[in-house]
């Protein structure tokens, strides 16, 4: 039984590693870090996020002397 436990543990660990790799690939393809607030934002929504959440920050920085 002890040997079987070791094999099962290896399978679980390999499964967790595969899930993590798939998760990381998905995030790298689909998620960006906002340059203003460092939140994780879907790439397809970044423009809307910046326009709705940070337009005042952007305008304030461009107006300062």
N, C-alpha and C positions, 0 to 999 in steps of 0.2 A: 504493500500500500504506500509506503513511503516513496518508492520510485514513481508511482503513478501521480502522487501529489506534486512531485517536481516537474513532471511533464505537463500537467494541467496548469501549473503556475507559469511555466514558460509560454504556453499557448495564450494565457490571459495577458501576460506581459507583451507578447508580440502583437496581440490584438489591440492593446492600448496604444502601442507605438504606431501601428498603422493608422488608427483613428486620429492620433495627434498629427501625423504627417498630412493626412487628408485635410484636416482642419486648417493647418498652417498654409497649405497650398491655396485653399479657398480664400482665406483672409488676405494673402498677398495679392491675389488676383482681384478681389472685390472691395477691399477696405483701404481707406487712406487715413492718415492722421491729419487733423485740421491744423494748419499752421498758426492759427490764432488761439485755440483753446485746448489743443492736444487731444480732443475727443476722437474716437474711432468712428468714421463716417463712411457709408457705402460710396464708392466712387461715383456712382450714377446720381447721387444726391449732394455731392460736395458743393456744386455751384449754388444750389438752392439753400444749403446750410449757411454758406458764407453770406449770401445776400440777405437771408432772414435773421441770422444771429450776429453777424459781425459788420454789417454795413456802417454802423456808427463808429466802430473801431477804425475801419478803413478810412472813412471821411475825416475823422479826428486826426489821424496820423498824416494825412495828405494836406491838412490845413495848417498844421503847426509849422512854425518858422524855425 
